[in-house]
Amino acid sequence: MLWLPATLIALAMVAPLAYLVIRGAGASEETWSLLFRARTAELLWRSVVLMATVTTVSVALGVPLAWLTVRSDIPLRRFWSVVAVLPLVVPSYVGALVVVSALGPTGLLRDILDGPLGVQRLPEIYGLSGTTLTLALLNYPLVLLIVKGALNGLDPALGDSARSLGVSPAVAVLRVTLPQLKPAIASGSLLVALYTLSDFGAVSLLGYETFTWAIYQQYQTSFDRSVASSLSLVLVAVAATVLVLEARSRGRARYYRTGPGAARPPAVVPLGRWRWPAVALCAAVGLAAVAGPVAVLGYWVGQGIAAGEREMLLWGELWNSVLISGAAALVTAACSVPIAALAVRYPSPISQLVERLSFTGYALPGVVVALSLVFVGVNVVRPVYQTGWMLLFAYVVLFLPVALGATRSAMMQASPGLEEAARGLGRTPLQTLLTVIVPQMRSGMLVGVALVFLVAIKELPATLILGPLGFQTLATAVWSASSEAFYARASAPALMLVLVSSIPMAALVWRGERLRA
C-alpha cells in the first residue's frame, strides 16, 4: 500500500532533473560550445570561491558558538542559544539589502561618519567580500544546529581521560572533542555549501556574478533558453560533486563508544577569564546578524513614513506568501509520510532508492528547478503553466527533503508494535496508516511543516520565474524594490517577512528547549 504513493512521489520529485537532462542532451552543438567559453569557466570559479569562503566563515562561527552554548558556563547561555539561531529567519536578499543600504559606499554608516569625521565615501562592499559577509552571517546557524546536536550526544569519556592525563581544557577540545565532531561539521558545511551555490538574491543585489545569476539572466534575456538549461546542468554537476566529496569525507572512522560503560551527560566547562570575551563574541554575532538588520529595516521604514510613502505594509503580498507557503508545508509533510514509512518499516535497496530519489531537490538550486518546470509546463502540461499549482509543485520538489528528514526521525522512534496490533485487529493498511502511523509521526510532521514554511516563504528565484502573472509575495516585493534601490519601499515587506518567519522559528526553538528541559 505504501509502495505506490511513495514511488509516484519519488518519480515526481526527479522529473524536473530528468526533463532538464533530456533537454540538455537535445541541445545543438553551438549551444554546448558556449559552455566551454572562458566566461563559463569564470562563473564556475567565482561560484566555487564563494562557496568555499562562505562555508569556511560559517564553520569558524558556528562551531565555537555551538560549543559555548552547549558545553561552557557562559552567562545567559539559554538566551544566547536562541539568539544564535535567529539569523535563519532573515532571507539572503534581505541581508543583502541591509548590507548595501547600511555599509554601501553612500550608505547609513557613511552618513553617520560624515558629520564628525568628514567621511565622504566608504570602501566598496559589493562583490565577494560583501556576499561572503552576508551569506556567512545568515547561514552559520546551519552548522551550529548540527554541531549542537552532536555535542549534546557526545560521550565525554574521552575528554575526561585526556584531562586526567594532564591535558589542558583547550587542548582537550582541539585534540579530542573537535575530531569527534567531524561528521557533524561536514554535514553542516554541506548544507551551507549547497545553499551558497543555489543563492540568487544576495549575489544579485551585491553584484557578484555566479551561475545562478547567469542562468536567470539567460532565461530573462534570451529567446533560446537551451543555454540556460545547459548552464543549469553544470550547476547540478557542481552540486553533485559537493555531495560526493561530503560523503567521502566521512571515511570509515567510528564515532561511538565501543567499550563498556554507559554514556553520561558532559560536564560544563568553566571559561574563567574567557567568559566575557565569549559573551562579546555572541553579542557581536547577534548584533551583526539579527539586531543590526532589524534596526536598519526599522530605520528605512521610518524614513518611508516621514517621506509620505503610502501602502508600505503589503497585506496582499503577505496573504499570498502565507497562503502558498502554508499550502506547500502541508502538502510536503503529507508527501513525506509514505516515503518515511516505507524507508523505515520496509528497508531494502529499492525502498532506499525511492528515498534517495526524493532527495533530488536537496541538490537542485531553486533557479534550476524553476527553469526545468518552465520547460515542462510549456511543452507537457501547459494548462498548469504559470499557475499556483506549478509554483506549489516547485516548492514540494525543493523542500520535500526538509520535511522528510523530520518525519523519518519521528517514524524511527515509533514502535511498530502498535501497527502490528492494528493489523491483527482487522484494520486495513490505509486505516493503519491514518489511525496508527500518522499519529505516531505527528510530532515530526509538525516540525517538518514549520521548517518547510520557514524556507518556502523566503524562496525567491522559483517564485519569480513560476509565479502566476500578477502574483506578488513578500519575497518578490523585497527583491523588486531592492534591485531598484528603493530601500524605504523594500524595508516594510522585508520586516514583515522577517517577523512572519520568526513564528515557525520560535515554535521550533521553544520545542527544542522544552525537550531539553
Long-range contacts (C-beta under 8 A, 24 or more apart in sequence): 1-429, 1-430, 1-433, 2-338, 2-341, 2-342, 2-345, 2-346, 2-429, 2-433, 3-342, 5-338, 6-338, 6-339, 6-341, 6-342, 6-351, 6-354, 7-354, 9-335, 9-338, 9-339, 9-358, 9-400, 10-339, 10-354, 10-355, 10-357, 10-358, 11-357, 12-393, 12-397, 13-357, 13-358, 13-360, 13-361, 13-396, 13-397, 13-400, 14-357, 14-360, 15-376, 16-360, 16-364, 16-368, 16-369, 16-372, 16-373, 16-376, 16-397, 17-236, 17-360, 17-364, 17-372, 19-372, 19-375, 19-376, 19-380, 20-229, 20-232, 20-233, 20-236, 20-368, 20-371, 20-372, 20-375, 21-233, 23-226, 23-229, 23-372, 23-375, 24-226, 24-229, 24-230, 24-232, 24-233, 27-226, 27-229, 27-230, 28-226, 31-224, 31-226, 31-227, 31-230, 32-230, 34-227, 34-230, 35-230, 35-231, 35-234, 40-231, 40-234, 43-209, 43-210, 43-211, 43-214, 44-211, 44-234, 44-238, 46-128, 46-208, 46-209, 46-210, 47-197, 47-210, 47-211, 47-235, 47-238, 48-238, 49-128, 50-128, 50-131, 50-132, 50-135, 50-196, 50-203, 50-208, 50-210, 51-193, 51-196, 51-197, 51-242, 53-128, 53-132, 53-136, 54-131, 54-132, 54-135, 54-136, 54-139, 54-192, 54-193, 54-196, 55-189, 55-192, 55-193, 55-196, 57-132, 57-136, 57-140, 58-136, 58-139, 58-140, 58-142, 58-143, 58-188, 58-189, 58-192, 59-140, 59-143, 59-185, 59-188, 59-189, 59-192, 61-136, 61-137, 61-140, 61-143, 61-144, 61-285, 62-140, 62-141, 62-142, 62-143, 62-144, 62-147, 62-188, 63-143, 63-144, 63-147, 63-178, 63-181, 63-185, 64-281, 65-140, 65-144, 65-281, 65-282, 65-285, 66-143, 66-144, 66-145, 66-147, 66-148, 66-151, 67-147, 67-151, 67-173, 67-177, 68-278, 68-281, 68-282, 69-144, 69-148, 69-282, 70-148, 70-151, 70-152, 70-266, 71-151, 71-177, 71-266, 71-268, 71-269, 72-268, 72-269, 72-270, 72-271, 72-278, 73-268, 73-269, 73-270, 73-271, 73-275, 74-271, 74-275, 74-278, 74-279, 74-282, 75-275, 75-279, 76-279, 78-513, 80-279, 80-282, 80-286, 81-148, 81-513, 82-509, 82-513, 83-282, 83-286, 83-290, 84-141, 84-144, 84-282, 84-285, 84-286, 85-141, 85-144, 85-145, 85-505, 85-509, 86-141, 86-286, 86-289, 86-290, 86-502, 86-505, 87-137, 87-138, 87-139, 87-140, 87-141, 87-289, 87-290, 88-138, 88-141, 88-142, 88-454, 88-505, 89-454, 89-498, 89-501, 89-502, 89-505, 90-138, 90-289, 90-290, 90-293, 90-498, 90-501, 91-138, 91-201, 91-458, 91-460, 91-475, 91-478, 91-497, 91-498, 91-501, 92-134, 92-135, 92-138, 92-199, 92-201, 92-202, 93-200, 93-201, 93-202, 93-204, 93-205, 93-460, 93-475, 93-478, 93-479, 93-482, 94-201, 94-293, 94-297, 94-478, 94-494, 94-497, 94-498, 95-134, 95-135, 95-137, 95-138, 95-202, 95-293, 96-130, 96-131, 96-134, 96-201, 96-202, 96-204, 96-205, 96-206, 96-482, 97-205, 97-478, 97-482, 97-487, 97-490, 97-491, 97-494, 98-292, 98-293, 98-296, 98-297, 99-125, 99-130, 99-133, 99-134, 99-206, 100-125, 100-126, 100-130, 100-205, 100-206, 100-482, 101-296, 101-300, 101-487, 102-292, 102-296, 103-130, 108-296, 108-299, 125-206, 126-206, 126-207, 126-208, 127-206, 127-207, 127-208, 128-208, 130-206, 130-208, 131-202, 131-203, 131-206, 131-208, 134-202, 134-206, 135-195, 135-196, 135-199, 135-202, 137-285, 137-288, 137-289, 138-289, 139-191, 139-192, 139-195, 139-196, 140-192, 140-285, 140-289, 142-188, 142-191, 142-192, 142-195, 143-185, 143-188, 143-189, 143-191, 143-192, 144-188, 145-188, 146-184, 146-185, 146-187, 146-188, 146-191, 147-181, 147-184, 147-185, 147-188, 149-184, 150-180, 150-181, 150-183, 150-184, 151-177, 151-181, 151-266, 152-516, 154-180, 154-181, 154-266, 155-256, 155-257, 155-263, 155-264, 156-264, 156-265, 156-266, 156-267, 157-257, 157-261, 157-263, 159-266, 160-267, 169-269, 180-255, 182-249, 182-253, 182-255, 183-250, 183-255, 186-246, 186-249, 186-250, 187-246, 189-246, 190-242, 190-243, 190-246, 193-242, 193-246, 194-239, 194-242, 194-243, 194-362, 194-363, 197-235, 197-238, 197-239, 197-242, 197-365, 198-239, 198-364, 198-365, 198-366, 198-367, 198-368, 200-365, 200-366, 200-367, 200-460, 200-461, 201-460, 201-461, 201-479, 204-479, 204-483, 205-479, 205-482, 205-483, 211-235, 211-238, 212-365, 212-367, 212-461, 215-367, 215-368, 215-371, 216-367, 216-461, 216-464, 216-465, 219-367, 219-371, 219-374, 219-465, 225-371, 225-374, 225-375, 228-371, 229-371, 229-372, 229-375, 232-367, 232-368, 232-371, 232-372, 235-365, 235-368, 236-363, 236-364, 236-368, 239-363, 239-364, 239-365, 240-363, 243-363, 293-498, 294-495, 294-498, 296-491, 297-491, 297-494, 297-495, 297-498, 298-491, 298-495, 299-491, 300-487, 300-488, 300-490, 300-491, 301-488, 301-491, 301-492, 301-495, 303-487, 303-488, 304-488, 304-489, 304-491, 304-492, 307-488, 309-488, 309-489, 312-488, 312-489, 312-491, 312-492, 313-492, 313-496, 314-472, 314-474, 314-477, 314-492, 314-493, 314-496, 316-472, 317-472, 317-473, 317-474, 317-476, 317-477, 317-493, 318-474, 318-493, 318-496, 318-500, 320-471, 320-472, 320-473, 321-457, 321-473, 321-474, 321-475, 321-497, 321-500, 322-457, 322-500, 324-388, 324-391, 324-392, 324-395, 324-456, 324-473, 325-395, 325-452, 325-453, 325-456, 325-457, 326-453, 327-392, 328-392, 328-395, 328-396, 328-399, 328-452, 328-453, 328-456, 329-403, 329-448, 329-449, 329-450, 329-452, 329-453, 329-456, 330-449, 331-392, 331-396, 332-395, 332-396, 332-399, 332-400, 332-402, 332-403, 332-448, 332-449, 332-452, 333-403, 333-407, 333-445, 333-448, 333-449, 333-452, 335-396, 335-400, 335-403, 336-400, 336-403, 336-404, 336-406, 336-407, 336-408, 336-445, 336-448, 337-407, 337-433, 337-437, 337-438, 337-441, 337-445, 338-433, 339-404, 340-404, 340-407, 340-408, 340-410, 340-411, 340-441, 341-411, 341-433, 341-437, 341-441, 343-408, 344-408, 344-411, 344-412, 345-411, 345-416, 345-419, 355-404, 355-408, 358-400, 358-401, 358-404, 359-400, 359-401, 359-404, 360-397, 361-397, 361-398, 361-399, 361-400, 361-401, 362-401, 364-397, 364-398, 365-461, 366-394, 366-398, 366-459, 366-460, 366-461, 366-462, 367-461, 367-462, 367-465, 369-394, 369-397, 369-398, 369-462, 370-394, 370-461, 370-462, 370-464, 370-465, 370-466, 371-465, 373-397, 373-466, 374-465, 374-466, 377-466, 386-466, 386-467, 386-468, 386-469, 387-468, 388-468, 388-471, 390-466, 391-462, 391-463, 391-466, 391-467, 391-468, 391-471, 394-462, 394-466, 395-452, 395-456, 395-459, 395-462, 398-455, 398-456, 398-459, 398-462, 399-451, 399-452, 399-455, 399-456, 402-448, 402-451, 402-452, 402-455, 403-445, 403-448, 403-449, 403-451, 403-452, 404-448, 405-448, 406-444, 406-445, 406-447, 406-448, 406-451, 407-441, 407-444, 407-445, 407-448, 408-444, 409-444, 410-440, 410-441, 410-442, 410-443, 410-444, 410-445, 410-447, 411-437, 411-440, 411-441, 411-444, 414-440, 414-441, 415-440, 447-508, 447-511, 450-504, 450-505, 450-507, 450-508, 451-504, 451-508, 453-504, 454-501, 454-504, 454-505, 454-508, 457-497, 457-500, 457-501, 458-497, 458-501, 474-500
